[in-house]
Every structure is written in C-alpha cells, then in structure tokens.
Amino acid sequence: MDERSRLEALLRRLGDEERALSAQRAQLHRRLEVFPDAALVERERELSTRRRALHAQIDEVRARLGLAPARSSDRVEQARTASAGFDVDFSSF
C-alpha cells in the first residue's frame, strides 16, 4: 500500500471515530438534559477534548493529502445534526 492509500485509510478511520464520538456526545447531551449531573458534565468535557484532538488529526491528514481542512461551519453543522437540538448550558453545573 502506498503512502497516499495509507493516509486515505487513516482519514476514513479518523472520520469514523469522530462520528462515533459525536454520537456519544449527542447521547450524553440527551442524558444531561434529563439528569443534570456533574460527573456527566465532566464526561462531556472529556469527549469534547478528544473530539477536538481528532479534528486536529483529521486536518493534519487532509493537509498531507493536499486537501483543504474541513471548514468550521461544516463541523458546527455536524455537531448540530449529531446533537439534534439537545443544547445544554454546562455553566450551571
């Protein structure tokens, strides 16, 4: 397998991981909406940190492939779709 193929496979794997993580966050947001809990808030923060790190990795691989980084507006829309209206104000916890 050549370098480009390896990078494309890595990009697919990172994208799959990011989508799974976003789904976990969306589920957690739904739970927080019903059962606000400090431990859940901390878990959401951990997931968010991991998700941001994945975004950085994805952008790095995209750059190595000569692709533009994903636009932040795309990410906002993906997050909005994943959370499907389950906005939580974490500052009150």
N, C-alpha and C positions, 0 to 999 in steps of 0.2 A: 504494500500500500504506500503510495507516495505521500509527501507532506501535505499537499492540498486535501487529499482524501481524508487523512487523519484529522486535519483541522475541521473539515466539514462534519465528520463524525462527532468530534468533540463539541462543535457548535450545536448539533442536534441533541446530544446528551445533556448539555447545559440548559438548552431550551426546555427539554422535558422536565429536568429537575426544577427549573424556575416555575413552570406551570404547576407542578405538583406542590411546590412550596406556596404558591399563590392560592391554590385551592385549600391548603391547610389554614392559611391566614384567613380566608373567607369564612371557613367553618368556625374558626376561633372568634372572629368578629360576631358571628351569629350567636355563639355561646355567651360572649361578653354582653351582648345586647340584652339577654335574658337573665344572666347570672354574673353581674359585675364582680370581679374578684381580682385582688392584687396579684396573685400567682399567675392568673391568665394574662393579665396586662404584661407581666414580665415575660411570659412565653411569647406574646405577640411582639414585644421588642426584640427578642432573640431571633424570631423568624424574620422580622424586618431587616435586621442586621445581616443575616445570612442571605436574604434576597438581594440587598444592595451589593453584597460581595459577588453574588452570581451575576448581577448586571454588569459589574466591572469586568469580570472574566469574559462574559459574552462580548462586550465591546472590544476587549483586547483581541479575542479570536477573530472577530469581524474585521478589525484593523489589519491583522496579519493576513487575512484573506483578501484584503483590498476593498472591503465593503464599508459603507458608512455605518457609524454606530446607530443603534436603534434610537429613534427620537424620543425625548422625554414625554412628548404628548402621546406617543404610542404606548409608553409604559403606564401613563396615567389612565388611559382608556382601558388597558389590560387589567389594571388594578380595579378600576371601577366596575368592569364586567365581572371580575372574579368575586368582588365583594357584594355585587348586586344590591347596592343600596343599604348595606349594613354599616353605616357610618357610626363610629364610636368616638366620643370625646374622652381620650385617655387621661387628660389633665385632671379630671375629677376623681381619679382613683388613687 
